[in-house]
Amino acid sequence: MKDLRHIVPPRDATALIIVDIQERLFAAMEPERKEAVLANTRLLLQLAKAMGLPVLVTEQYPKGLGGTIPPVKDELPPGCEPIEKLIFSSWRADGLPERFRESGAGCAVVIGMESHVCVLGTVIDMLAEGIAVHVPRDAVISRTRENCDTGLALMERAGAFISSTETIIFQMLERAGTDEFKIMSKLLR
């Protein structure tokens, strides 16, 4: 049975990890969903900004796959430099575990592409380290819906909490009337 202590990502101990939302990869993703995934990525970045959450970003072989797409890169917090990698799991990329631990986070919201490859590997490796992981199903994508669904099913079976962008946003906000709620509610209309 899952440990339910972290079913709500803790406000003071959660990092947003953005996996490989890169130019050439984005162009190849499932056409019907990629704009919605981009919009949800931007919402989660706004949540991170409003709440002061650490943000970590990876890029898989940027020489061949391009850098982080401008709509995401332009919203990264100051000083947030993508971590380049060749390994599929972002958790095994040089520097990511160290940056995560330095942030003080013990929980992660993991988003990006592809669900069944790099996102899956990242989530499994983080779960193996005892980190509570949340994956919003509407902020991960693969080239096909079947591969995305396969990745999500495997992550859930491994112990990740699978939900949605809005679920995570409202869980972390906890209440209406705060400055953070006002910022996010305008974006969610």
Steps between C-alpha positions, in 0.01 A plus 500: 500500500620851417629731768228765503688756708603682183178467299495879514835644391633697801521875434838535665672189366401451134705562187376518140708286264460568128632215286620563144239740357725572203454635150535187287331275756203735537449503122468119499253468788136389473347788303160497671648554849823691470354852530302397811815349653686824427222706662505277810879523519473877499232488772725288721788740439274787610407304812870442573569870454206606721595258776878524472543132412835383362496417129742255336516449123675239288584479131573170326785538249424866419753501215269267306158568657527875552458698817201549726219654294469880539153504662644292785852645510363856512308419820781328690605674820822705489806280528317182399738348250405176324706194586627328186490122492539195282352254746121454486428539871539864602569382855826345375610819322808664646385767741126435521495295823736748662289801398185324616648422841645852534150641441376326815223324309387152594217486248490567126249585231646349182383609155628484144577255226498222417272337755616146429874574475668790682210595727449135597868443573521819705192413706610143568847611610357768729253258655788259565667781699188535717382824339125552471424568132190659344439480126219704346375287210417811298858636523684195360494378143650252255490467123195274532217485752567129557861564604393787726237282668753218540743734673229634733382151592854386580570811708181451700575133555846597625343734758468842340188708562335556162260794488449816295646849480197661663492239776863574587446876481200499733657246738806718538303825529293345782260797531338789316572864577880483509723699263604171337137400449421837338791462258408143405124547482547770233708258296249216536197691370 
